[in-house]
């Protein structure tokens, strides 16, 4: 499990890697929030390209970041979702609170 | 009907074991030659059930999570995830989407995910004694 953060022109990209469950979500959350609270990006981009598995803990992770960024009117964008992650995101109705970039190809 | 194969897995309720629980079940179910999507669905449902046992069942103390996996001739898999934790006073309420006592960014979607990713979900619970969640999914052989 790891989070790589990259900040450029108001956009904070968090490249997540590894399986996301209740256990790993905590560390990912702490890593993202630490930086996000300092930088207050107008856009937080969560990149799931390297996430092979996610249960509903990932939904909690996404919704929590939407709430956090809402404090400074930032928005959250999700990208790199595989088919199975997409199914989870759809079930949770996340598209109403975060933009979803479709995987190219 | 008698199962054609079965496995028992048990482990301590450390959250780091959530990954072990779902991976062990998925490895055992691989003999059904499941599609990637079906196996991923079951892995997700098991992860939800195991997380519930750890986060809710054993919220006050450590304990053991017990998983039984049974495979039947028609490709049906029955996975039972059991804890001897605090139990659920109102199962019907607990199964409502978005209901959560978890705090800490729990989405309250565990049972909704299990229901949508499996064919059926049964929950029985006795306060003070523990909870048992039975997930049933039929795996169609790969075309």
gemmi code that builds the backbone of each chain (N, CA, C; Angstrom):
import gemmi

chains = {
    "A": [
        ("UNK", (0.848, -1.193, 0.000), (0.000, 0.000, 0.000), (0.879, 1.237, 0.000)),
        ("UNK", (0.600, 2.176, -0.903), (1.322, 3.436, -0.849), (0.539, 4.534, -1.548)),
        ("UNK", (0.873, 5.751, -1.214), (0.266, 6.914, -1.845), (1.392, 7.817, -2.335)),
        ("UNK", (1.384, 8.121, -3.632), (2.356, 9.068, -4.178), (1.635, 10.359, -4.477)),
        ("UNK", (2.116, 11.450, -3.890), (1.436, 12.726, -4.070), (2.222, 13.636, -4.991)),
        ("UNK", (1.478, 14.357, -5.810), (2.105, 15.235, -6.782), (1.228, 16.480, -6.918)),
        ("UNK", (1.829, 17.643, -6.699), (1.042, 18.887, -6.739), (1.491, 19.764, -7.889)),
        ("UNK", (0.527, 20.186, -8.680), (0.871, 21.038, -9.813), (-0.291, 21.969, -10.120)),
        ("UNK", (-0.044, 23.244, -10.079), (-1.027, 24.265, -10.467), (-2.411, 24.031, -9.852)),
        ("UNK", (-2.417, 23.855, -8.549), (-3.702, 23.751, -7.843), (-4.331, 22.364, -7.855)),
        ("UNK", (-3.697, 21.430, -8.574), (-4.240, 20.068, -8.620), (-3.323, 19.138, -7.828)),
        ("UNK", (-3.895, 18.490, -6.810), (-3.133, 17.502, -6.046), (-3.535, 16.118, -6.554)),
        ("UNK", (-2.561, 15.402, -7.103), (-2.845, 14.039, -7.565), (-2.305, 13.039, -6.549)),
        ("UNK", (-3.172, 12.140, -6.123), (-2.757, 11.069, -5.210), (-2.829, 9.763, -5.976)),
        ("UNK", (-1.646, 9.213, -6.262), (-1.587, 7.940, -6.973), (-1.574, 6.828, -5.937)),
        ("UNK", (-2.696, 6.104, -5.864), (-2.834, 5.062, -4.855), (-2.342, 3.750, -5.429)),
        ("UNK", (-1.656, 2.953, -4.607), (-1.334, 1.618, -5.097), (-1.483, 0.574, -4.013)),
        ("UNK", (-1.976, -0.583, -4.436), (-2.247, -1.679, -3.509), (-3.742, -1.826, -3.275)),
        ("UNK", (-4.112, -2.879, -2.545), (-5.517, -3.138, -2.278), (-6.046, -2.138, -1.243)),
        ("UNK", (-7.263, -1.667, -1.455), (-7.863, -0.746, -0.494), (-8.931, -1.482, 0.308)),
        ("UNK", (-8.672, -1.616, 1.603), (-9.680, -2.174, 2.505), (-9.666, -1.343, 3.773)),
        ("UNK", (-10.422, -1.773, 4.753), (-10.513, -1.036, 6.013), (-9.133, -0.827, 6.632)),
        ("UNK", (-8.275, -1.838, 6.485), (-6.937, -1.766, 7.079), (-6.051, -0.735, 6.380)),
        ("UNK", (-6.021, -0.802, 5.043), (-5.093, 0.071, 4.305), (-5.653, 1.480, 4.115)),
        ("UNK", (-6.987, 1.631, 4.160), (-7.596, 2.932, 3.884), (-7.141, 3.989, 4.889)),
        ("UNK", (-6.920, 3.557, 6.133), (-6.541, 4.517, 7.163), (-5.232, 5.244, 6.821)),
        ("UNK", (-4.220, 4.453, 6.447), (-2.924, 5.064, 6.119), (-3.021, 5.940, 4.879)),
        ("UNK", (-3.812, 5.475, 3.886), (-3.968, 6.267, 2.668), (-4.621, 7.607, 3.006)),
        ("UNK", (-5.646, 7.531, 3.849), (-6.375, 8.737, 4.241), (-5.441, 9.731, 4.922)),
        ("UNK", (-4.630, 9.219, 5.854), (-3.743, 10.107, 6.597), (-2.720, 10.757, 5.680)),
        ("UNK", (-2.204, 9.949, 4.730), (-1.197, 10.479, 3.805), (-1.794, 11.584, 2.933)),
        ("UNK", (-3.025, 11.372, 2.457), (-3.650, 12.364, 1.577), (-4.011, 13.622, 2.363)),
        ("UNK", (-4.653, 13.430, 3.522), (-5.188, 14.581, 4.256), (-4.102, 15.518, 4.756)),
        ("UNK", (-2.999, 14.923, 5.178), (-1.880, 15.702, 5.654), (-1.507, 16.774, 4.654)),
        ("UNK", (-1.311, 16.348, 3.405), (-0.897, 17.262, 2.345), (-2.063, 18.123, 1.852)),
        ("UNK", (-3.225, 17.512, 1.698), (-4.378, 18.252, 1.166), (-4.746, 19.423, 2.075)),
        ("UNK", (-4.692, 19.209, 3.386), (-5.072, 20.280, 4.310), (-4.103, 21.452, 4.246)),
        ("UNK", (-2.837, 21.159, 3.937), (-1.850, 22.231, 3.817), (-2.038, 22.989, 2.509)),
        ("UNK", (-2.234, 22.257, 1.410), (-2.234, 22.869, 0.080), (-3.616, 23.365, -0.349)),
        ("UNK", (-4.678, 22.809, 0.240), (-6.049, 23.154, -0.137), (-6.228, 23.247, -1.657)),
        ("UNK", (-5.984, 22.156, -2.373), (-6.055, 22.177, -3.838), (-7.495, 22.403, -4.307)),
        ("UNK", (-7.653, 23.056, -5.449), (-9.015, 23.216, -5.964), (-9.499, 21.894, -6.550)),
        ("UNK", (-8.534, 21.019, -6.890), (-8.905, 19.692, -7.389), (-8.008, 18.627, -6.769)),
        ("UNK", (-8.648, 17.617, -6.187), (-7.912, 16.454, -5.695), (-8.219, 15.295, -6.636)),
        ("UNK", (-7.161, 14.804, -7.278), (-7.324, 13.748, -8.262), (-6.865, 12.439, -7.635)),
        ("UNK", (-7.783, 11.490, -7.507), (-7.421, 10.187, -6.943), (-7.232, 9.199, -8.091)),
        ("UNK", (-6.005, 8.703, -8.214), (-5.664, 7.812, -9.332), (-5.645, 6.362, -8.853)),
        ("UNK", (-6.568, 5.557, -9.385), (-6.737, 4.164, -8.949), (-6.088, 3.155, -9.904)),
        ("UNK", (-5.262, 3.651, -10.826), (-4.687, 2.759, -11.837), (-3.984, 1.543, -11.223)),
        ("UNK", (-3.305, 1.771, -10.099), (-2.537, 0.684, -9.474), (-3.273, 0.039, -8.300)),
        ("UNK", (-4.604, 0.141, -8.315), (-5.399, -0.472, -7.239), (-6.161, -1.674, -7.795)),
        ("UNK", (-5.706, -2.893, -7.479), (-6.343, -4.076, -8.052), (-7.636, -4.467, -7.334)),
        ("UNK", (-7.818, -3.965, -6.110), (-8.990, -4.373, -5.319), (-9.408, -3.241, -4.395)),
        ("UNK", (-10.731, -3.085, -4.256), (-11.246, -2.090, -3.304), (-12.606, -2.557, -2.797)),
        ("UNK", (-12.793, -2.557, -1.481), (-14.132, -2.844, -0.958), (-14.787, -1.528, -0.548)),
        ("UNK", (-15.861, -1.580, 0.232), (-16.581, -0.338, 0.517), (-15.772, 0.637, 1.381)),
        ("UNK", (-14.664, 0.173, 1.931), (-13.775, 1.097, 2.638), (-13.245, 2.158, 1.684)),
        ("UNK", (-13.080, 1.779, 0.417), (-12.638, 2.736, -0.600), (-13.687, 3.805, -0.835)),
        ("UNK", (-14.954, 3.406, -0.733), (-16.051, 4.370, -0.872), (-15.976, 5.390, 0.268)),
        ("UNK", (-15.738, 4.885, 1.477), (-15.573, 5.774, 2.627), (-14.402, 6.720, 2.422)),
        ("UNK", (-13.328, 6.187, 1.858), (-12.128, 7.000, 1.591), (-12.458, 8.134, 0.609)),
        ("UNK", (-13.180, 7.797, -0.457), (-13.524, 8.808, -1.467), (-14.473, 9.859, -0.874)),
        ("UNK", (-15.556, 9.390, -0.231), (-16.552, 10.328, 0.305), (-15.945, 11.238, 1.381)),
        ("UNK", (-15.037, 10.691, 2.165), (-14.372, 11.490, 3.195), (-13.532, 12.606, 2.587)),
        ("UNK", (-12.883, 12.304, 1.443), (-12.058, 13.313, 0.784), (-12.934, 14.374, 0.103)),
        ("UNK", (-14.102, 13.942, -0.409), (-15.046, 14.903, -0.988), (-15.476, 15.897, 0.101)),
        ("UNK", (-15.756, 15.350, 1.275), (-16.182, 16.190, 2.409), (-15.060, 17.154, 2.792)),
        ("UNK", (-13.840, 16.618, 2.893), (-12.696, 17.438, 3.302), (-12.481, 18.595, 2.319)),
        ("UNK", (-12.433, 18.268, 1.026), (-12.163, 19.293, 0.023), (-13.313, 20.310, -0.051)),
        ("UNK", (-14.504, 19.872, 0.355), (-15.654, 20.776, 0.391), (-15.421, 21.968, 1.311)),
        ("UNK", (-14.567, 21.794, 2.323), (-14.306, 22.884, 3.263), (-13.689, 24.087, 2.562)),
        ("UNK", (-12.905, 23.860, 1.496), (-12.341, 24.992, 0.744), (-12.874, 25.000, -0.694)),
        ("UNK", (-14.034, 24.382, -0.880), (-14.713, 24.340, -2.168), (-13.883, 23.665, -3.260)),
        ("UNK", (-13.061, 22.715, -2.864), (-12.322, 21.922, -3.840), (-13.185, 20.766, -4.305)),
        ("UNK", (-12.791, 20.180, -5.433), (-13.572, 19.034, -5.908), (-12.669, 17.816, -6.049)),
        ("UNK", (-13.302, 16.662, -6.159), (-12.550, 15.414, -6.251), (-12.813, 14.755, -7.599)),
        ("UNK", (-11.753, 14.301, -8.244), (-11.859, 13.598, -9.517), (-11.250, 12.209, -9.352)),
        ("UNK", (-11.945, 11.192, -9.845), (-11.430, 9.824, -9.784), (-10.976, 9.394, -11.162)),
        ("UNK", (-9.842, 8.709, -11.243), (-9.433, 8.183, -12.540), (-8.759, 6.827, -12.390)),
        ("UNK", (-8.669, 6.126, -13.496), (-7.989, 4.825, -13.521), (-8.778, 3.707, -12.874)),
        ("UNK", (-10.104, 3.836, -12.802), (-10.910, 2.787, -12.164), (-11.043, 1.577, -13.080)),
        ("UNK", (-10.725, 0.397, -12.549), (-10.939, -0.833, -13.306), (-12.438, -1.134, -13.316)),
        ("UNK", (-12.810, -2.199, -14.034), (-14.221, -2.557, -14.120), (-14.806, -2.874, -12.734)),
        ("UNK", (-14.042, -3.627, -11.939), (-14.587, -4.016, -10.632), (-14.661, -2.823, -9.676)),
        ("UNK", (-13.682, -1.929, -9.750), (-13.753, -0.734, -8.914), (-14.900, 0.166, -9.372)),
        ("UNK", (-15.095, 0.221, -10.694), (-16.180, 1.007, -11.251), (-17.538, 0.532, -10.751)),
        ("UNK", (-17.659, -0.785, -10.607), (-18.908, -1.365, -10.115), (-19.203, -0.893, -8.687)),
        ("UNK", (-18.154, -0.878, -7.868), (-18.294, -0.427, -6.478), (-18.672, 1.058, -6.419)),
        ("UNK", (-17.998, 1.856, -7.240), (-18.233, 3.295, -7.265), (-19.663, 3.605, -7.736)),
        ("UNK", (-20.124, 2.815, -8.695), (-21.466, 3.007, -9.235), (-22.519, 2.629, -8.179)),
        ("UNK", (-22.282, 1.495, -7.523), (-23.210, 1.036, -6.480), (-23.382, 2.099, -5.394)),
        ("UNK", (-22.281, 2.780, -5.067), (-22.301, 3.766, -3.993), (-22.822, 5.122, -4.458)),
        ("UNK", (-23.075, 5.264, -5.772), (-23.611, 6.526, -6.289), (-22.633, 7.682, -6.180)),
        ("UNK", (-21.347, 7.367, -6.302), (-20.327, 8.395, -6.097), (-20.313, 9.445, -7.211)),
        ("UNK", (-20.819, 9.062, -8.391), (-20.764, 10.014, -9.524), (-21.544, 11.293, -9.242)),
        ("UNK", (-22.409, 11.281, -8.214), (-23.147, 12.506, -7.904), (-22.307, 13.497, -7.093)),
        ("UNK", (-21.188, 13.030, -6.520), (-20.378, 13.948, -5.709), (-18.937, 14.098, -6.202)),
        ("UNK", (-18.524, 13.233, -7.120), (-17.160, 13.336, -7.642), (-17.182, 13.030, -9.137)),
        ("UNK", (-16.314, 13.726, -9.878), (-16.221, 13.469, -11.315), (-15.420, 12.195, -11.545)),
        ("UNK", (-15.813, 11.431, -12.558), (-15.106, 10.193, -12.865), (-14.546, 10.268, -14.278)),
        ("UNK", (-13.224, 10.192, -14.365), (-12.572, 10.166, -15.673), (-12.508, 8.731, -16.130)),
        ("UNK", (-13.035, 8.446, -17.302), (-13.004, 7.068, -17.810), (-11.601, 6.718, -18.252)),
        ("UNK", (-11.292, 5.460, -18.096), (-9.992, 4.949, -18.514), (-9.882, 5.039, -20.034)),
        ("UNK", (-8.764, 5.499, -20.497), (-8.575, 5.569, -21.946), (-8.544, 4.158, -22.531)),
        ("UNK", (-9.174, 3.968, -23.675), (-9.137, 2.674, -24.357), (-10.108, 1.653, -23.828)),
    ],
    "B": [
        ("UNK", (-28.105, -31.415, -0.226), (-26.981, -31.744, -1.110), (-25.668, -31.612, -0.336)),
        ("UNK", (-24.775, -32.557, -0.539), (-23.490, -32.511, 0.155), (-22.459, -31.745, -0.670)),
        ("UNK", (-21.617, -30.958, 0.003), (-20.580, -30.250, -0.744), (-19.572, -31.233, -1.346)),
        ("UNK", (-19.018, -30.873, -2.495), (-17.988, -31.725, -3.097), (-16.601, -31.397, -2.547)),
        ("UNK", (-16.489, -30.206, -1.944), (-15.209, -29.842, -1.341), (-15.462, -28.728, -0.333)),
        ("UNK", (-14.660, -28.674, 0.693), (-14.821, -27.588, 1.648), (-13.526, -27.249, 2.344)),
        ("UNK", (-13.488, -26.026, 2.896), (-12.293, -25.565, 3.602), (-12.696, -24.739, 4.809)),
        ("UNK", (-11.890, -24.801, 5.840), (-12.087, -23.949, 7.014), (-10.858, -23.066, 7.197)),
        ("UNK", (-11.131, -21.811, 7.459), (-10.039, -20.860, 7.666), (-10.374, -20.097, 8.946)),
        ("UNK", (-9.411, -19.910, 9.818), (-9.673, -19.036, 10.963), (-8.435, -18.214, 11.260)),
        ("UNK", (-8.673, -17.005, 11.749), (-7.555, -16.091, 12.012), (-7.968, -15.060, 13.052)),
        ("UNK", (-6.979, -14.440, 13.678), (-7.228, -13.413, 14.696), (-7.807, -12.162, 14.048)),
        ("UNK", (-8.558, -11.401, 14.832), (-9.279, -10.258, 14.276), (-8.413, -9.008, 14.145)),
        ("UNK", (-7.154, -9.173, 13.759), (-6.320, -8.020, 13.399), (-6.738, -7.551, 12.018)),
        ("UNK", (-6.868, -6.225, 11.837), (-7.364, -5.744, 10.547), (-6.425, -6.101, 9.397)),
        ("UNK", (-5.149, -6.321, 9.698), (-4.208, -6.690, 8.639), (-4.603, -8.035, 8.013)),
        ("UNK", (-5.391, -8.845, 8.725), (-5.807, -10.150, 8.204), (-6.987, -10.092, 7.244)),
        ("UNK", (-7.577, -8.912, 7.045), (-8.698, -8.794, 6.100), (-8.279, -9.278, 4.713)),
        ("UNK", (-7.084, -8.879, 4.306), (-6.572, -9.281, 2.993), (-6.349, -10.778, 2.905)),
        ("UNK", (-5.856, -11.357, 4.003), (-5.638, -12.812, 4.037), (-6.962, -13.557, 3.888)),
        ("UNK", (-7.981, -13.105, 4.611), (-9.282, -13.788, 4.584), (-9.865, -13.868, 3.181)),
        ("UNK", (-9.941, -12.732, 2.502), (-10.562, -12.743, 1.164), (-9.685, -13.472, 0.147)),
        ("UNK", (-8.345, -13.356, 0.316), (-7.439, -14.024, -0.627), (-7.526, -15.538, -0.467)),
        ("UNK", (-7.647, -16.011, 0.784), (-7.723, -17.456, 1.037), (-8.995, -18.027, 0.419)),
        ("UNK", (-10.118, -17.320, 0.591), (-11.380, -17.790, -0.001), (-11.277, -17.810, -1.522)),
        ("UNK", (-10.728, -16.746, -2.090), (-10.607, -16.663, -3.551), (-9.710, -17.775, -4.082)),
        ("UNK", (-8.630, -18.083, -3.363), (-7.709, -19.139, -3.806), (-8.426, -20.487, -3.818)),
        ("UNK", (-9.259, -20.727, -2.796), (-9.980, -21.998, -2.732), (-11.023, -22.096, -3.844)),
        ("UNK", (-11.677, -20.967, -4.145), (-12.732, -20.971, -5.165), (-12.186, -21.038, -6.590)),
        ("UNK", (-10.880, -20.858, -6.722), (-10.270, -20.878, -8.062), (-10.520, -22.211, -8.766)),
        ("UNK", (-10.732, -23.284, -7.986), (-10.964, -24.608, -8.588), (-12.287, -24.668, -9.357)),
        ("UNK", (-13.174, -23.685, -9.135), (-14.428, -23.638, -9.908), (-14.205, -23.026, -11.285)),
        ("UNK", (-12.977, -22.627, -11.557), (-12.642, -21.965, -12.811), (-13.555, -20.752, -13.067)),
        ("UNK", (-13.656, -19.880, -12.063), (-14.601, -18.759, -12.174), (-14.106, -17.671, -13.127)),
        ("UNK", (-15.027, -16.853, -13.594), (-14.612, -15.693, -14.367), (-13.961, -14.698, -13.410)),
        ("UNK", (-13.146, -13.826, -13.957), (-12.465, -12.816, -13.146), (-13.490, -11.965, -12.402)),
        ("UNK", (-14.579, -11.617, -13.098), (-15.597, -10.741, -12.501), (-16.307, -11.429, -11.336)),
        ("UNK", (-16.686, -12.702, -11.523), (-17.379, -13.436, -10.455), (-16.490, -13.594, -9.221)),
        ("UNK", (-15.232, -13.927, -9.465), (-14.321, -14.130, -8.344), (-14.074, -12.810, -7.610)),
        ("UNK", (-13.980, -11.737, -8.374), (-13.777, -10.423, -7.792), (-14.983, -10.024, -6.937)),
        ("UNK", (-16.194, -10.362, -7.415), (-17.407, -10.068, -6.641), (-17.378, -10.794, -5.295)),
        ("UNK", (-17.024, -12.082, -5.328), (-17.015, -12.847, -4.088), (-15.921, -12.349, -3.153)),
        ("UNK", (-14.769, -12.001, -3.721), (-13.676, -11.489, -2.902), (-14.122, -10.219, -2.170)),
        ("UNK", (-14.867, -9.374, -2.891), (-15.343, -8.126, -2.301), (-16.355, -8.406, -1.184)),
        ("UNK", (-17.303, -9.321, -1.465), (-18.325, -9.640, -0.457), (-17.688, -10.211, 0.811)),
        ("UNK", (-16.696, -11.097, 0.623), (-16.006, -11.685, 1.779), (-15.276, -10.604, 2.566)),
        ("UNK", (-14.666, -9.674, 1.844), (-13.945, -8.583, 2.498), (-14.888, -7.771, 3.386)),
        ("UNK", (-16.101, -7.524, 2.886), (-17.093, -6.771, 3.674), (-17.470, -7.541, 4.939)),
        ("UNK", (-17.721, -8.853, 4.775), (-18.154, -9.659, 5.923), (-17.038, -9.764, 6.967)),
        ("UNK", (-15.816, -9.974, 6.498), (-14.681, -10.087, 7.419), (-14.445, -8.752, 8.139)),
        ("UNK", (-14.559, -7.662, 7.390), (-14.370, -6.334, 7.995), (-15.441, -6.085, 9.064)),
        ("UNK", (-16.684, -6.464, 8.771), (-17.750, -6.328, 9.773), (-17.406, -7.083, 11.053)),
        ("UNK", (-16.913, -8.322, 10.878), (-16.572, -9.135, 12.049), (-15.495, -8.443, 12.887)),
        ("UNK", (-14.505, -7.879, 12.198), (-13.376, -7.255, 12.890), (-13.761, -5.902, 13.496)),
        ("UNK", (-14.463, -5.075, 12.696), (-14.759, -3.704, 13.132), (-15.921, -3.685, 14.133)),
        ("UNK", (-16.941, -4.499, 13.865), (-18.142, -4.453, 14.711), (-18.168, -5.594, 15.727)),
        ("UNK", (-18.074, -6.839, 15.223), (-18.160, -7.995, 16.127), (-17.147, -7.902, 17.255)),
        ("UNK", (-15.905, -7.657, 16.875), (-14.829, -7.620, 17.869), (-14.372, -6.195, 18.160)),
        ("UNK", (-15.338, -5.269, 18.240), (-14.931, -3.881, 18.485), (-14.318, -3.708, 19.867)),
        ("UNK", (-14.772, -4.537, 20.821), (-14.309, -4.356, 22.213), (-13.069, -5.186, 22.530)),
        ("UNK", (-12.958, -6.340, 21.865), (-11.837, -7.224, 22.201), (-11.384, -7.976, 20.946)),
        ("UNK", (-10.174, -8.523, 21.009), (-9.713, -9.364, 19.912), (-10.457, -10.696, 19.976)),
        ("UNK", (-10.558, -11.350, 18.836), (-11.196, -12.651, 18.816), (-10.773, -13.386, 17.565)),
        ("UNK", (-11.496, -14.432, 17.239), (-11.162, -15.221, 16.058), (-12.283, -15.104, 15.035)),
        ("UNK", (-11.904, -14.909, 13.782), (-12.853, -14.908, 12.673), (-12.798, -16.290, 12.021)),
        ("UNK", (-13.963, -16.905, 11.856), (-14.033, -18.261, 11.292), (-14.693, -18.196, 9.910)),
        ("UNK", (-14.074, -18.783, 8.925), (-14.666, -18.836, 7.590), (-14.774, -20.299, 7.155)),
        ("UNK", (-15.949, -20.656, 6.665), (-16.131, -21.975, 6.060), (-16.512, -21.762, 4.604)),
        ("UNK", (-15.849, -22.445, 3.707), (-16.186, -22.360, 2.282), (-16.624, -23.735, 1.814)),
        ("UNK", (-17.794, -23.811, 1.201), (-18.266, -25.078, 0.655), (-18.554, -24.912, -0.824)),
        ("UNK", (-18.147, -25.919, -1.580), (-18.380, -25.917, -3.021), (-19.308, -27.077, -3.358)),
        ("UNK", (-20.322, -26.800, -4.166), (-21.273, -27.844, -4.550), (-21.134, -28.186, -6.036)),
        ("UNK", (-21.718, -29.325, -6.370), (-21.550, -29.870, -7.713), (-21.995, -28.909, -8.817)),
        ("UNK", (-23.071, -28.164, -8.532), (-23.623, -27.274, -9.567), (-22.866, -25.950, -9.691)),
        ("UNK", (-21.711, -25.840, -9.028), (-20.925, -24.613, -9.136), (-21.291, -23.575, -8.095)),
        ("UNK", (-22.165, -23.964, -7.172), (-22.560, -23.032, -6.114), (-21.504, -23.021, -5.017)),
        ("UNK", (-21.193, -21.825, -4.538), (-20.272, -21.688, -3.412), (-21.008, -21.044, -2.250)),
        ("UNK", (-20.803, -21.601, -1.064), (-21.400, -21.038, 0.147), (-20.270, -20.660, 1.094)),
        ("UNK", (-20.183, -19.385, 1.413), (-19.122, -18.902, 2.288), (-19.763, -18.364, 3.566)),
        ("UNK", (-19.351, -18.933, 4.687), (-19.914, -18.494, 5.958), (-18.818, -17.816, 6.764)),
        ("UNK", (-19.073, -16.572, 7.162), (-18.111, -15.809, 7.955), (-18.727, -15.598, 9.339)),
        ("UNK", (-18.041, -16.076, 10.358), (-18.625, -16.100, 11.687), (-17.692, -15.438, 12.692)),
        ("UNK", (-18.286, -14.732, 13.652), (-17.483, -14.235, 14.772), (-18.196, -14.560, 16.071)),
        ("UNK", (-17.448, -14.532, 17.166), (-18.046, -14.749, 18.480), (-18.003, -13.434, 19.247)),
        ("UNK", (-18.311, -12.367, 18.539), (-18.233, -11.025, 19.119), (-19.548, -10.562, 19.723)),
        ("UNK", (-19.776, -9.243, 19.643), (-20.861, -8.630, 20.413), (-22.248, -8.881, 19.817)),
        ("UNK", (-22.314, -9.300, 18.548), (-23.625, -9.545, 17.951), (-24.306, -8.259, 17.503)),
        ("UNK", (-25.408, -8.425, 16.752), (-26.150, -7.276, 16.221), (-27.544, -7.296, 16.845)),
        ("UNK", (-27.934, -6.252, 17.580), (-29.247, -6.256, 18.214), (-30.392, -6.244, 17.193)),
        ("UNK", (-30.227, -5.500, 16.108), (-31.300, -5.360, 15.118), (-30.723, -5.596, 13.721)),
        ("UNK", (-30.814, -6.854, 13.255), (-30.190, -7.228, 11.975), (-30.829, -6.465, 10.823)),
        ("UNK", (-32.149, -6.303, 10.872), (-32.854, -5.630, 9.778), (-32.329, -4.198, 9.618)),
        ("UNK", (-32.168, -3.510, 10.729), (-31.661, -2.140, 10.688), (-30.210, -2.111, 10.195)),
        ("UNK", (-29.416, -3.076, 10.676), (-27.997, -3.122, 10.299), (-27.833, -3.333, 8.796)),
        ("UNK", (-28.806, -4.000, 8.166), (-28.684, -4.294, 6.746), (-29.180, -3.167, 5.853)),
        ("UNK", (-29.753, -2.134, 6.461), (-30.200, -1.001, 5.648), (-28.989, -0.243, 5.111)),
        ("UNK", (-29.017, 0.100, 3.798), (-27.892, 0.844, 3.243), (-27.656, 2.137, 4.022)),
        ("UNK", (-26.405, 2.462, 4.218), (-25.931, 3.680, 4.876), (-26.053, 3.639, 6.395)),
        ("UNK", (-26.710, 2.577, 6.950), (-26.700, 2.476, 8.408), (-25.315, 2.046, 8.846)),
        ("UNK", (-24.730, 2.779, 9.769), (-23.436, 2.357, 10.290), (-23.267, 2.812, 11.722)),
        ("UNK", (-22.605, 1.981, 12.508), (-22.217, 2.400, 13.849), (-20.703, 2.555, 13.874)),
        ("UNK", (-20.110, 2.457, 12.673), (-18.655, 2.365, 12.585), (-17.908, 3.671, 12.773)),
        ("UNK", (-18.533, 4.815, 12.425), (-17.789, 6.073, 12.481), (-16.604, 5.981, 11.545)),
        ("UNK", (-15.544, 6.678, 11.836), (-14.262, 6.549, 11.150), (-14.394, 6.281, 9.647)),
        ("UNK", (-15.303, 7.017, 9.010), (-15.442, 6.916, 7.560), (-15.911, 5.563, 7.068)),
        ("UNK", (-16.710, 4.846, 7.834), (-17.335, 3.651, 7.303), (-18.509, 4.124, 6.458)),
        ("UNK", (-18.632, 3.579, 5.256), (-19.647, 4.064, 4.328), (-21.041, 3.516, 4.657)),
        ("UNK", (-21.091, 2.461, 5.462), (-22.394, 1.867, 5.775), (-22.949, 1.054, 4.621)),
        ("UNK", (-22.045, 0.599, 3.745), (-22.472, -0.105, 2.534), (-22.187, -1.605, 2.568)),
        ("UNK", (-21.623, -2.084, 3.654), (-21.176, -3.477, 3.703), (-22.224, -4.477, 3.243)),
        ("UNK", (-23.398, -4.458, 3.861), (-24.423, -5.432, 3.511), (-24.981, -5.180, 2.107)),
        ("UNK", (-25.094, -3.901, 1.722), (-25.587, -3.585, 0.369), (-24.640, -4.164, -0.681)),
        ("UNK", (-23.342, -4.082, -0.419), (-22.354, -4.639, -1.344), (-22.464, -6.159, -1.381)),
        ("UNK", (-22.563, -6.772, -0.198), (-22.689, -8.240, -0.152), (-23.920, -8.675, -0.943)),
        ("UNK", (-25.037, -7.970, -0.761), (-26.269, -8.355, -1.447), (-26.162, -8.154, -2.946)),
        ("UNK", (-25.479, -7.100, -3.344), (-25.436, -6.852, -4.776), (-24.372, -7.696, -5.483)),
        ("UNK", (-23.350, -8.158, -4.729), (-22.267, -8.932, -5.347), (-22.452, -10.447, -5.207)),
        ("UNK", (-23.467, -10.869, -4.426), (-23.734, -12.308, -4.267), (-25.168, -12.605, -4.685)),
        ("UNK", (-25.497, -13.908, -4.792), (-26.871, -14.285, -5.116), (-27.771, -14.132, -3.890)),
        ("UNK", (-27.248, -14.505, -2.733), (-28.047, -14.302, -1.524), (-27.150, -14.134, -0.308)),
        ("UNK", (-27.678, -13.441, 0.687), (-26.954, -13.165, 1.923), (-27.892, -13.463, 3.089)),
        ("UNK", (-27.423, -14.299, 4.011), (-28.219, -14.558, 5.220), (-27.405, -14.118, 6.428)),
        ("UNK", (-28.082, -13.486, 7.360), (-27.397, -13.024, 8.560), (-28.127, -13.545, 9.779)),
        ("UNK", (-27.410, -14.188, 10.686), (-28.040, -14.504, 11.962), (-27.112, -14.022, 13.060)),
        ("UNK", (-27.708, -13.482, 14.097), (-26.896, -12.860, 15.128), (-27.585, -12.951, 16.479)),
        ("UNK", (-26.791, -13.152, 17.505), (-27.313, -13.141, 18.867), (-26.466, -12.167, 19.673)),
        ("UNK", (-27.098, -11.105, 20.209), (-26.314, -10.149, 20.993), (-25.539, -10.856, 22.099)),
        ("UNK", (-24.266, -10.532, 22.189), (-23.404, -11.146, 23.200), (-22.802, -12.478, 22.787)),
        ("UNK", (-23.314, -13.049, 21.693), (-22.828, -14.372, 21.279), (-22.076, -14.347, 19.953)),
        ("UNK", (-22.484, -13.449, 19.062), (-21.773, -13.374, 17.786), (-22.697, -13.311, 16.587)),
        ("UNK", (-22.079, -13.256, 15.426), (-22.805, -13.067, 14.176), (-22.293, -14.034, 13.126)),
        ("UNK", (-23.218, -14.513, 12.294), (-22.833, -15.382, 11.203), (-23.438, -14.842, 9.905)),
        ("UNK", (-22.597, -14.652, 8.914), (-23.043, -14.147, 7.617), (-22.791, -15.227, 6.572)),
        ("UNK", (-23.834, -15.621, 5.847), (-23.681, -16.661, 4.834), (-23.886, -16.072, 3.450)),
        ("UNK", (-22.840, -16.170, 2.635), (-22.864, -15.633, 1.278), (-22.991, -16.793, 0.291)),
        ("UNK", (-23.941, -16.702, -0.627), (-24.119, -17.758, -1.615), (-23.967, -17.155, -3.014)),
        ("UNK", (-23.164, -17.812, -3.822), (-23.017, -17.365, -5.212), (-22.764, -18.571, -6.099)),
        ("UNK", (-23.478, -18.619, -7.201), (-23.270, -19.703, -8.150), (-22.302, -19.227, -9.232)),
        ("UNK", (-21.271, -19.996, -9.442), (-20.258, -19.625, -10.431), (-20.523, -20.374, -11.729)),
        ("UNK", (-20.829, -19.609, -12.768), (-21.003, -20.214, -14.090), (-19.619, -20.536, -14.622)),
        ("UNK", (-19.446, -21.736, -15.162), (-18.144, -22.038, -15.746), (-17.832, -21.086, -16.900)),
        ("UNK", (-16.562, -20.821, -17.072), (-16.145, -19.903, -18.148), (-16.569, -20.472, -19.495)),
        ("UNK", (-17.085, -19.616, -20.349), (-17.551, -20.092, -21.659), (-16.360, -20.508, -22.517)),
    ],
}
model = gemmi.Model(1)
for chain_id, residues in chains.items():
    chain = gemmi.Chain(chain_id)
    for i, (resn, *xyz) in enumerate(residues, 1):
        res = gemmi.Residue()
        res.name, res.seqid = resn, gemmi.SeqId(i, " ")
        for name, pos in zip(("N", "CA", "C"), xyz):
            atom = gemmi.Atom()
            atom.name, atom.element = name, gemmi.Element(name[0])
            atom.pos, atom.b_iso = gemmi.Position(*pos), 0.0
            res.add_atom(atom)
        chain.add_residue(res)
    model.add_chain(chain)
structure = gemmi.Structure()
structure.add_model(model)
structure.setup_entities()
